[in-house]
Amino acid sequence: MAKGDNRSEKYITIPFSHSRLAKRNRQLAALMEMSAWLVKTEDVCELMEGCLDIVMSRFGMDTGRLYAVSDDRTCLELKAHRGMDVAGLEQIRFGEGFTGRAALTKSFLAQRVEDLGDSERARILRSRGIRIVICVPLLVAGRLEGVMNLGARRSIRLNQNRVDLLMAMGQQIAVALSHCRLMGHLSRKVEELHQRKEVIKFFASSISHDLKGPIIAAYGFARRLLARCQDSFDDKTRFYCSQIMKSCQAAMELLEQINSLVHTREMPMRLEEVALEAVVQEVCEELSEICEKLGVSVKIACRLPVIVADRIMITRVLRNLIHNAIKHGGADLIEVGCDETPTHYVLWVKDNGQGIPEEAHKDLFKPFHAIYSPGSNRTPSGSGLGLSIVREVAERHRGSVWVHSKPGAGSVFHVSIAKQGHLSCCVG
């Protein structure tokens, strides 16, 4: 009797003994023995060999084979065997022989060797002294994971309890096979993800160190040369120095966009609440200098919601769309807004510029496709990756991108982002 909180608690203790359990309930003891073995190893062959040993010992069988369904689910593959030569029996097709029939019908089968329909197989089994053959399908929720084939050199008494126990132990083995298959699949996926992560790290490192350094150096030399020798240079030489600096800036922008595209495609998403209005204001502050230079104003057209998304990716979307409208659209007014459907938020960026010909729409979101609007007084510079990044972000958020535009009527770029309930499956 125990005391606690001024109250008495009555309980009964009963010592547990596996040996006594085996005497009281042999079936339950067999299932517990199997369960204890199944947690000891993750190696499929070792696991199956131990399972076969337990079943053969419990039921007094002389031979045994354990098959698992192949990964492509076209045949049975031998994973463990005891007591017989298995040459030629490493793979069995569904419907082939006694084992294949048990797999095809998902049925428990037991038969005397002398009654087998396949006379050649019966002859081989008799030559090895086998009189009884039992096949147990390994099933999980109706799904076949394998077949256990057992043989005995003497008559075996079967009743419903023994058949039930064989089927229950078969189900335990099937669950273990299913878990091993799942673990193998997950291990391969983890290894693939690890390799991709290493590639991303290497690529980003190459951009940061191997490519950025020389470009920055070239830009610095051209600027220093122009500053020191400007008075002695003619107009043509000064123009060349200026073009070198512009080319270096364009190369830096390209590297940054490539880096952004790779990270957008491959890096795990970090979902959080994102206040769209704050993001738009942040982007506008970044682009205020070029807006002032080109006489462009950016305004928020309606109340912008707080959404669940990857903040860095959403910032890239708005930065790229607004920046494109400023540099390439020929607009003096850019509006940012957001509509809503039952499943998605739809961000949009609208400009009153020259518009884009309809035949160019299909290529807009492809990598390295630069925007150019006929009649615009701004040049089609840039990496051609900005809208490709926008598309990648939308797709990773279970959304899409599209544009409404025609020459002389401006453009509206739309980006749909799945709402939280429709987004949770896409993290990672």
Secondary structure per residue as TSV (DSSP state, phi and psi in degrees):
chain	resnum	aa	ss	phi	psi
A	1	M	-	360.0	133.6
A	2	A	E	-114.8	150.5
A	3	K	E	-116.9	141.8
A	4	G	E	-169.5	135.0
A	5	D	T	56.0	38.0
A	6	N	T	61.2	20.8
A	7	R	E	-123.8	147.2
A	8	S	E	-93.7	137.0
A	9	E	E	-120.5	122.4
A	10	K	-	-98.1	137.7
A	11	Y	-	-151.5	163.8
A	12	I	-	-120.3	135.1
A	13	T	-	-110.8	136.2
A	14	I	-	-127.9	118.0
A	15	P	-	-64.8	140.7
A	16	F	-	-107.4	136.6
A	17	S	-	-135.9	124.1
A	18	H	H	-63.0	-38.4
A	19	S	H	-65.9	-39.6
A	20	R	H	-69.4	-36.6
A	21	L	H	-60.8	-41.5
A	22	A	H	-60.5	-33.3
A	23	K	H	-76.2	-36.4
A	24	R	H	-76.4	-42.7
A	25	N	-	-146.8	90.6
A	26	R	H	-64.0	-34.5
A	27	Q	H	-66.7	-46.4
A	28	L	H	-65.2	-38.1
A	29	A	H	-62.6	-39.0
A	30	A	H	-64.4	-42.5
A	31	L	H	-65.6	-38.5
A	32	M	H	-67.9	-36.7
A	33	E	H	-64.0	-42.0
A	34	M	H	-64.2	-44.0
A	35	S	H	-61.2	-41.7
A	36	A	H	-63.3	-36.2
A	37	W	H	-71.7	-37.5
A	38	L	H	-65.0	-18.9
A	39	V	T	-96.6	4.9
A	40	K	S	-88.1	-22.4
A	41	T	-	-150.6	155.2
A	42	E	-	-108.7	-1.9
A	43	D	-	-76.5	121.7
A	44	V	H	-60.8	-48.0
A	45	C	H	-63.8	-44.9
A	46	E	H	-62.7	-40.8
A	47	L	H	-61.6	-47.6
A	48	M	H	-68.1	-37.0
A	49	E	H	-62.1	-43.1
A	50	G	H	-64.4	-41.4
A	51	C	H	-61.5	-43.9
A	52	L	H	-63.2	-40.5
A	53	D	H	-60.9	-43.0
A	54	I	H	-64.4	-48.0
A	55	V	H	-63.2	-46.3
A	56	M	H	-63.0	-37.9
A	57	S	H	-67.4	-43.7
A	58	R	H	-66.4	-34.7
A	59	F	H	-107.9	4.0
A	60	G	T	64.8	38.3
A	61	M	-	-88.9	152.6
A	62	D	S	-99.4	-29.0
A	63	T	E	-133.4	156.5
A	64	G	E	-158.7	145.1
A	65	R	E	-137.6	138.1
A	66	L	E	-118.9	123.4
A	67	Y	E	-114.0	145.0
A	68	A	E	-115.9	146.4
A	69	V	E	-64.9	135.1
A	70	S	-	-64.1	160.8
A	71	D	T	-59.1	-34.6
A	72	D	T	-88.8	3.2
A	73	R	S	57.3	39.9
A	74	T	S	-108.4	-14.8
A	75	C	E	-160.6	179.0
A	76	L	E	-105.1	136.4
A	77	E	E	-116.1	132.7
A	78	L	E	-69.2	128.1
A	79	K	E	-113.7	-26.4
A	80	A	E	-157.1	150.7
A	81	H	E	-154.1	155.5
A	82	R	E	-146.1	138.6
A	83	G	S	81.8	4.4
A	84	M	S	-158.5	158.3
A	85	D	-	-75.7	128.4
A	86	V	-	-109.7	16.7
A	87	A	T	-57.6	127.8
A	88	G	T	86.2	-4.4
A	89	L	-	-112.7	15.8
A	90	E	S	-67.8	-30.7
A	91	Q	E	-132.7	139.8
A	92	I	E	-133.8	131.0
A	93	R	E	-78.7	153.5
A	94	F	T	-60.8	131.3
A	95	G	T	89.8	-8.7
A	96	E	S	-87.5	120.5
A	97	G	H	64.6	-169.1
A	98	F	H	-66.4	-43.0
A	99	T	H	-66.1	-45.9
A	100	G	H	-64.1	-32.9
A	101	R	H	-68.5	-39.6
A	102	A	H	-62.8	-36.8
A	103	A	H	-68.3	-44.1
A	104	L	H	-66.3	-40.1
A	105	T	H	-93.6	-9.5
A	106	K	T	54.5	41.6
A	107	S	-	-122.6	149.7
A	108	F	-	-74.0	128.4
A	109	L	E	-128.0	137.0
A	110	A	E	-140.9	135.7
A	111	Q	E	-157.9	148.4
A	112	R	E	-72.4	143.2
A	113	V	G	-59.5	-37.0
A	114	E	G	-65.2	-17.9
A	115	D	G	-98.6	1.4
A	116	L	-	-63.5	141.1
A	117	G	S	-72.7	-26.9
A	118	D	-	-88.5	100.6
A	119	S	H	-63.9	-36.5
A	120	E	H	-66.8	-43.3
A	121	R	H	-65.6	-37.6
A	122	A	H	-63.7	-39.2
A	123	R	H	-63.5	-43.0
A	124	I	H	-62.6	-43.8
A	125	L	H	-66.5	-41.0
A	126	R	H	-63.7	-36.2
A	127	S	H	-65.2	-21.0
A	128	R	T	-99.3	6.8
A	129	G	T	83.1	9.5
A	130	I	-	-82.9	129.1
A	131	R	-	-109.9	-30.6
A	132	I	E	-126.7	136.3
A	133	V	E	-123.6	132.6
A	134	I	E	-126.1	133.1
A	135	C	E	-122.0	128.1
A	136	V	E	-115.7	116.1
A	137	P	E	-71.4	139.1
A	138	L	E	-98.0	104.5
A	139	L	E	-119.6	141.4
A	140	V	E	-129.9	113.6
A	141	A	T	51.2	40.4
A	142	G	T	83.2	-3.8
A	143	R	E	-96.9	127.2
A	144	L	E	-75.7	126.8
A	145	E	E	-110.3	-16.3
A	146	G	E	170.9	-171.7
A	147	V	E	-141.8	138.8
A	148	M	E	-107.5	122.0
A	149	N	E	-107.5	123.8
A	150	L	E	-122.6	143.2
A	151	G	E	-132.0	148.2
A	152	A	E	-134.6	145.6
A	153	R	S	-93.1	7.8
A	154	R	S	-141.0	170.2
A	155	S	-	-68.6	143.6
A	156	I	-	-119.4	129.6
A	157	R	-	-86.9	119.0
A	158	L	-	-112.7	133.4
A	159	N	-	-130.7	177.7
A	160	Q	H	-61.8	-37.2
A	161	N	H	-63.6	-41.8
A	162	R	H	-70.0	-38.5
A	163	V	H	-63.8	-43.5
A	164	D	H	-59.7	-41.6
A	165	L	H	-65.8	-42.5
A	166	L	H	-60.6	-43.8
A	167	M	H	-65.7	-39.2
A	168	A	H	-65.9	-42.2
A	169	M	H	-67.4	-35.7
A	170	G	H	-62.5	-38.2
A	171	Q	H	-65.9	-39.5
A	172	Q	H	-59.4	-44.3
A	173	I	H	-63.9	-40.5
A	174	A	H	-61.9	-42.2
A	175	V	H	-60.9	-42.6
A	176	A	H	-63.5	-41.8
A	177	L	H	-62.2	-43.1
A	178	S	H	-62.0	-42.1
A	179	H	H	-66.2	-40.0
A	180	C	H	-63.7	-40.7
A	181	R	H	-63.5	-43.2
A	182	L	H	-65.0	-42.8
A	183	M	H	-63.2	-39.6
A	184	G	H	-63.5	-42.2
A	185	H	H	-63.1	-44.9
A	186	L	H	-65.4	-38.6
A	187	S	H	-62.1	-41.2
A	188	R	H	-66.5	-39.6
A	189	K	H	-64.8	-41.8
A	190	V	H	-61.5	-41.4
A	191	E	H	-65.5	-41.0
A	192	E	H	-62.3	-43.7
A	193	L	H	-63.6	-39.3
A	194	H	H	-63.0	-43.8
A	195	Q	H	-64.4	-42.0
A	196	R	H	-64.3	-39.0
A	197	K	H	-62.9	-40.5
A	198	E	H	-66.5	-38.0
A	199	V	H	-62.5	-43.4
A	200	I	H	-61.1	-45.3
A	201	K	H	-60.7	-44.0
A	202	F	H	-63.7	-43.9
A	203	F	H	-63.1	-47.1
A	204	A	H	-62.2	-39.0
A	205	S	H	-65.7	-40.0
A	206	S	I	-62.3	-42.5
A	207	I	I	-62.4	-46.1
A	208	S	I	-67.1	-37.1
A	209	H	I	-107.8	-49.9
A	210	D	I	-74.2	-32.2
A	211	L	I	-104.1	-40.6
A	212	K	H	-63.2	-41.5
A	213	G	H	-55.7	-55.5
A	214	P	H	-60.6	-36.7
A	215	I	H	-66.4	-44.9
A	216	I	H	-61.8	-40.5
A	217	A	H	-63.1	-43.9
A	218	A	H	-62.0	-41.5
A	219	Y	H	-62.7	-44.5
A	220	G	H	-64.4	-42.1
A	221	F	H	-64.0	-42.7
A	222	A	H	-64.2	-42.1
A	223	R	H	-66.2	-42.3
A	224	R	H	-66.0	-41.3
A	225	L	H	-61.4	-42.7
A	226	L	H	-67.1	-38.3
A	227	A	H	-69.4	-38.7
A	228	R	H	-80.8	-33.5
A	229	C	H	-116.6	17.4
A	230	Q	T	-58.4	-40.0
A	231	D	T	-68.3	-30.4
A	232	S	T	-90.5	-11.5
A	233	F	S	-83.9	145.8
A	234	D	-	-83.3	176.0
A	235	D	H	-60.3	-38.1
A	236	K	H	-65.2	-42.2
A	237	T	H	-66.8	-42.1
A	238	R	H	-61.9	-37.9
A	239	F	H	-63.1	-42.0
A	240	Y	H	-61.1	-44.0
A	241	C	H	-62.3	-41.7
A	242	S	H	-63.2	-39.9
A	243	Q	H	-68.2	-35.8
A	244	I	H	-60.4	-43.9
A	245	M	H	-65.0	-41.5
A	246	K	H	-65.0	-39.7
A	247	S	H	-65.5	-38.7
A	248	C	H	-64.4	-41.9
A	249	Q	H	-63.1	-40.4
A	250	A	H	-64.8	-39.7
A	251	A	H	-64.3	-40.8
A	252	M	H	-62.8	-41.4
A	253	E	H	-63.3	-40.9
A	254	L	H	-62.0	-45.4
A	255	L	H	-61.1	-42.9
A	256	E	H	-64.9	-38.4
A	257	Q	H	-70.3	-39.2
A	258	I	H	-60.9	-45.3
A	259	N	H	-59.5	-43.5
A	260	S	H	-64.2	-41.6
A	261	L	H	-63.4	-45.1
A	262	V	H	-62.9	-45.6
A	263	H	H	-65.8	-37.2
A	264	T	H	-64.2	-38.2
A	265	R	H	-74.8	-38.9
A	266	E	H	-108.9	-29.1
A	267	M	S	-76.0	146.1
A	268	P	-	-60.6	145.5
A	269	M	-	-82.9	145.1
A	270	R	-	-118.0	100.3
A	271	L	E	-80.8	136.5
A	272	E	E	-157.6	169.3
A	273	E	E	-73.2	129.4
A	274	V	E	-123.8	119.0
A	275	A	E	-83.3	106.2
A	276	L	H	-60.5	-37.1
A	277	E	H	-62.3	-40.5
A	278	A	H	-65.6	-37.6
A	279	V	H	-66.3	-43.1
A	280	V	H	-61.9	-43.0
A	281	Q	H	-63.7	-38.6
A	282	E	H	-63.4	-43.9
A	283	V	H	-65.2	-41.5
A	284	C	H	-62.3	-37.4
A	285	E	H	-64.7	-41.1
A	286	E	H	-61.3	-37.7
A	287	L	T	-99.5	11.8
A	288	S	H	-62.4	-36.2
A	289	E	H	-65.5	-47.2
A	290	I	H	-70.1	-32.0
A	291	C	H	-62.8	-44.1
A	292	E	H	-66.7	-39.0
A	293	K	H	-64.4	-39.0
A	294	L	H	-98.1	-0.2
A	295	G	T	69.5	39.4
A	296	V	-	-109.4	136.5
A	297	S	E	-114.6	142.9
A	298	V	E	-118.9	130.1
A	299	K	E	-135.3	153.7
A	300	I	E	-88.9	120.8
A	301	A	-	-83.2	-20.5
A	302	C	S	-156.4	174.8
A	303	R	-	-67.5	127.5
A	304	L	-	-98.8	133.4
A	305	P	-	-80.6	169.8
A	306	V	E	-93.9	123.9
A	307	I	E	-119.0	165.1
A	308	V	E	-99.8	117.4
A	309	A	E	-164.5	179.6
A	310	D	E	-84.4	113.9
A	311	R	H	-59.8	-44.6
A	312	I	H	-61.0	-42.8
A	313	M	H	-67.6	-41.9
A	314	I	H	-64.8	-36.5
A	315	T	H	-62.6	-40.9
A	316	R	H	-61.2	-41.6
A	317	V	H	-58.9	-53.4
A	318	L	H	-67.2	-38.2
A	319	R	H	-62.6	-46.3
A	320	N	H	-65.6	-43.2
A	321	L	H	-67.0	-44.9
A	322	I	H	-67.6	-41.3
A	323	H	H	-63.3	-41.3
A	324	N	H	-62.3	-42.6
A	325	A	H	-64.3	-36.1
A	326	I	H	-69.8	-49.2
A	327	K	H	-82.0	-34.0
A	328	H	H	-118.0	-14.7
A	329	G	S	-84.0	-17.3
A	330	G	-	70.5	23.9
A	331	A	-	-95.5	159.6
A	332	D	S	-116.6	-5.3
A	333	L	E	-137.8	128.7
A	334	I	E	-124.6	130.5
A	335	E	E	-116.6	141.8
A	336	V	E	-120.7	131.6
A	337	G	E	-148.4	-177.7
A	338	C	E	-151.4	129.0
A	339	D	E	-104.9	176.4
A	340	E	E	-143.8	136.3
A	341	T	-	-117.8	174.2
A	342	P	S	-58.7	-26.3
A	343	T	S	-115.8	-16.1
A	344	H	E	-139.2	153.1
A	345	Y	E	-94.3	140.5
A	346	V	E	-120.7	101.5
A	347	L	E	-76.1	145.8
A	348	W	E	-143.3	146.0
A	349	V	E	-125.7	120.9
A	350	K	E	-117.8	138.6
A	351	D	E	-130.9	161.1
A	352	N	-	-106.2	33.9
A	353	G	S	-82.4	-155.0
A	354	Q	-	-77.4	-16.0
A	355	G	-	82.5	174.3
A	356	I	-	-126.8	132.3
A	357	P	-	-58.1	142.4
A	358	E	G	-60.7	-34.5
A	359	E	G	-67.0	-16.0
A	360	A	G	-90.4	-10.5
A	361	H	G	-60.9	-40.2
A	362	K	G	-65.4	-21.5
A	363	D	G	-102.7	-2.9
A	364	L	T	-59.2	-38.0
A	365	F	T	-96.8	11.5
A	366	K	S	-84.4	148.4
A	367	P	T	-59.5	143.3
A	368	F	T	63.9	27.6
A	369	H	-	-104.4	109.5
A	370	A	-	-83.1	140.3
A	371	I	-	-79.8	135.2
A	372	Y	-	-144.3	125.3
A	373	S	-	-108.6	119.9
A	374	P	T	-58.3	135.4
A	375	G	T	92.2	-11.4
A	376	S	-	-73.4	143.6
A	377	N	S	-90.7	14.0
A	378	R	S	-118.3	145.5
A	379	T	-	-81.6	151.4
A	380	P	-	-82.2	60.7
A	381	S	-	-85.3	175.3
A	382	G	S	117.9	172.1
A	383	S	-	-82.4	-21.1
A	384	G	S	77.2	14.8
A	385	L	-	-110.0	-12.1
A	386	G	H	-57.1	-48.8
A	387	L	H	-74.0	-27.2
A	388	S	H	-64.5	-39.4
A	389	I	H	-64.6	-40.5
A	390	V	H	-58.3	-45.3
A	391	R	H	-62.9	-43.6
A	392	E	H	-60.4	-42.7
A	393	V	H	-63.0	-45.1
A	394	A	H	-60.3	-45.4
A	395	E	H	-66.3	-36.6
A	396	R	H	-70.4	-20.1
A	397	H	T	-98.9	22.8
A	398	R	T	56.9	40.8
A	399	G	-	-131.7	-162.3
A	400	S	-	-151.6	175.1
A	401	V	E	-131.2	149.8
A	402	W	E	-159.8	167.7
A	403	V	E	-136.1	142.7
A	404	H	E	-115.5	116.5
A	405	S	E	-163.5	148.4
A	406	K	-	-154.1	152.8
A	407	P	T	-54.1	133.3
A	408	G	T	84.0	-4.2
A	409	A	S	-122.2	11.1
A	410	G	-	76.4	-174.3
A	411	S	E	-139.1	148.9
A	412	V	E	-130.8	115.9
A	413	F	E	-97.0	130.8
A	414	H	E	-114.7	139.6
A	415	V	E	-134.5	117.3
A	416	S	E	-95.6	138.4
A	417	I	E	-125.9	124.1
A	418	A	E	-63.3	142.3
A	419	K	-	-70.6	167.8
A	420	Q	G	-56.5	-44.0
A	421	G	G	-64.6	-22.1
A	422	H	G	-102.8	3.6
A	423	L	T	-110.5	-20.1
A	424	S	G	-61.3	-27.0
A	425	C	G	-78.7	-4.4
A	426	C	G	-105.7	7.4
A	427	V	-	-72.0	139.2
A	428	G	-	103.6	360.0
